[in-house]
Amino acid sequence: MKTAVSIPGEVFEKVERLARRARRSRSAVFSAALREYVARHTPDKVTEAMDRVCAAVNDGRDGFVTAAARRLLEGTEW
């Protein structure tokens, strides 16, 4: 899909240099950057990924670790 956006000149120049160094098109660089930005700012996807990792490595609950983690997370501002 094609779209038109306005970006600061300094950003455009940095993308241009990166695209040349990486031997990629500007479109490919912008697409990769936006894909990463969206992934980082989509909390559900981040949570799902973390849940998958935890499920893969969880071989049983440790009561002490669970309680310590809960205390730590309760004191953390999200």
Secondary structure as a PSIPRED ss2 file (coil, helix, strand):
# PSIPRED VFORMAT (PSIPRED V4.0)

   1 M C   1.000  0.000  0.000
   2 K C   1.000  0.000  0.000
   3 T C   1.000  0.000  0.000
   4 A C   1.000  0.000  0.000
   5 V C   1.000  0.000  0.000
   6 S C   1.000  0.000  0.000
   7 I C   1.000  0.000  0.000
   8 P C   1.000  0.000  0.000
   9 G H   0.000  1.000  0.000
  10 E H   0.000  1.000  0.000
  11 V H   0.000  1.000  0.000
  12 F H   0.000  1.000  0.000
  13 E H   0.000  1.000  0.000
  14 K H   0.000  1.000  0.000
  15 V H   0.000  1.000  0.000
  16 E H   0.000  1.000  0.000
  17 R H   0.000  1.000  0.000
  18 L H   0.000  1.000  0.000
  19 A H   0.000  1.000  0.000
  20 R H   0.000  1.000  0.000
  21 R H   0.000  1.000  0.000
  22 A H   0.000  1.000  0.000
  23 R C   1.000  0.000  0.000
  24 R C   1.000  0.000  0.000
  25 S C   1.000  0.000  0.000
  26 R H   0.000  1.000  0.000
  27 S H   0.000  1.000  0.000
  28 A H   0.000  1.000  0.000
  29 V H   0.000  1.000  0.000
  30 F H   0.000  1.000  0.000
  31 S H   0.000  1.000  0.000
  32 A H   0.000  1.000  0.000
  33 A H   0.000  1.000  0.000
  34 L H   0.000  1.000  0.000
  35 R H   0.000  1.000  0.000
  36 E H   0.000  1.000  0.000
  37 Y H   0.000  1.000  0.000
  38 V H   0.000  1.000  0.000
  39 A H   0.000  1.000  0.000
  40 R H   0.000  1.000  0.000
  41 H C   1.000  0.000  0.000
  42 T C   1.000  0.000  0.000
  43 P H   0.000  1.000  0.000
  44 D H   0.000  1.000  0.000
  45 K H   0.000  1.000  0.000
  46 V H   0.000  1.000  0.000
  47 T H   0.000  1.000  0.000
  48 E H   0.000  1.000  0.000
  49 A H   0.000  1.000  0.000
  50 M H   0.000  1.000  0.000
  51 D H   0.000  1.000  0.000
  52 R H   0.000  1.000  0.000
  53 V H   0.000  1.000  0.000
  54 C H   0.000  1.000  0.000
  55 A H   0.000  1.000  0.000
  56 A H   0.000  1.000  0.000
  57 V H   0.000  1.000  0.000
  58 N C   1.000  0.000  0.000
  59 D C   1.000  0.000  0.000
  60 G C   1.000  0.000  0.000
  61 R C   1.000  0.000  0.000
  62 D C   1.000  0.000  0.000
  63 G H   0.000  1.000  0.000
  64 F H   0.000  1.000  0.000
  65 V H   0.000  1.000  0.000
  66 T H   0.000  1.000  0.000
  67 A H   0.000  1.000  0.000
  68 A H   0.000  1.000  0.000
  69 A H   0.000  1.000  0.000
  70 R H   0.000  1.000  0.000
  71 R H   0.000  1.000  0.000
  72 L H   0.000  1.000  0.000
  73 L H   0.000  1.000  0.000
  74 E H   0.000  1.000  0.000
  75 G C   1.000  0.000  0.000
  76 T C   1.000  0.000  0.000
  77 E C   1.000  0.000  0.000
  78 W C   1.000  0.000  0.000
